[in-house]
């Protein structure tokens, strides 16, 4: 939306008001754009960590509980996880060897051949009823004559509109 078409807040004044001789006091009128908007804040609702909720909670106990859970889950599977990682490493090595065995060298001709380009499939619009209808007609070759009255365009125009 453009801002150019707004009405002037202090329009130009004529007559006795010209020349800056009059002393202006503060205006009693004000624009709707000058009014303060959004003057209230949204209060927090229950479950959004209001001050009362934070004071009621025992934050130290919650932190200790989280730490206990974290360290107990870490200690359980450390040895098993380590063994699992080693086994995965051996599997990856075997997979790499299998891939190398499967790779077959390609010939240079196979790289150049593009299946989509060299295919002899029919196009979707090959079965059109009126295809190449104007191909058989020979159009007379246009010739340039540097004279407006004797040009082919002018003669055709006269034939068409001035019979």
N, C-alpha and C positions, 0 to 999 in steps of 0.2 A: 504494500500500500504506500502510496506516495505521501510525503509530508508537505508538499508544495501548496496544496489547495486549501489550507486552513484559513479561517477568517482571521484578520489582524486583531490582536488584542487591544492595541492602542492605535486606532485608525488615524490617518492624517486629518488634521483639523484646519479649517479655513477661517476667514474673517478676522475677528479681533484676536484669535488665538495664535496667529502667525507671528513669526519673528522671535519667539522665545522670550517675550516681554512678561508673560504671565508666570508666576511662581506656582509650581505644582506641589501639593501636599500628598501624603500617602493616600492611595486609593482605598475606598471602602469595599470595592468589588475585587473579587479574585476568581481566577480560573479554576475549573474543575481539575485541571492538571496540577494545580498548586496544592491541592488538599492532600494531606498525608494518607497513605493507603496502608493496609495490612498492619494495623496498630496493635493487634493482639497476637500472642504466641500460642501455639498449640500445646496444651499440657500433656505430660506423659500419662499413658494409661497403665493399668495393672499389667504386669508382665514385661514392662519396658524399662526395668531397673529404675524405678522411682527412688527417691531418697529414703523413704520408709523401708522399702524392700532391701536396699543396700545395707541399711543399719541393722536390719533383722538377721541378715545372713552372716554366717561365720566363714569369712573368706579364707582364713588360715586353714581351717579344717578342710574346706573344699580343695585347696591347693595340695595339701598333704595327701588327700585321697586320690587325686589325679596322679600324683607322683608315684604312689604305691602301685596303682594299676599299671602305669607305664613301665616301671622297672620290673614288676612281676611278669608282664607279658614279654619283655625283652629277654629275661633270663631263661625262660622255658626252652625255646627252640634254638638257642645259639649254636649248639653242636650240630644239630640236625640240619639247620639252615646252611652251615658251612659245608657239610658233606654234600648237600643238594647242589650247591654252587659248583663244587668240583665235578660232580657227575655231569652237570650241564655243560661244563667246559669241554669234557671229553666228547660229549654228544655233538657239540658244534664242530669239533675237529673232524669227526667222522662224516658229518654232513658236508663239510667243505670238500673232503676227498671224493664223496659220491658225486657232487656237482661237477668236479673236474673230469671225472670219468665219463659223465653223460655228454659233455660238450663235444660236438662233432664239428670239425672244421668245415666252413662253407666255401663253395666255389665263388669266384669273382662274378660269374654270370648270375648266380642266384641273388646276389646283393643288388644288382642293377634292375632285376625284374620286379616291377610293382604290379601286384595282382589287380588292384583297382583300375589302374591306367590301361593295362593291356587286355582287360577282359572284353569279350565281344558280346556282352549282354545288350539287349535292346533297351532304349531309353523309355521312360514312362509315357512320353508323348509321341512315340513313333506310330501309334495306331490312330492318329487323328484323321478325320474324314476329309477335310479340305486341305491336306498338307501339300505344300509346294504348288498351289493352284496357279500362281502367276508366273511360274518358272518358264513355261513354254512360250509365253507372249514376248515378242520382241518390241521393246520400247524404241520409238524413234530417238536417235541421238540428238541431244540439244546442241544447237549451234548458236554462236554469239554473233549478233549483228550490232554494230555500234551506231544504231539509228533507232530512235524510239518508235517511229511510225512503222518501220518495216520489220521490227523484231517479232519473233514468234509469239511472244506473250501478248503483244498489242493486237496482232492478227486474230489470235484466239479470243481475246476480249471482245473485239469487234464482231466476230462471228456469233459469240454467245449473247451479247447484250444489245447490239445495234443492228439487228437484222432488218 
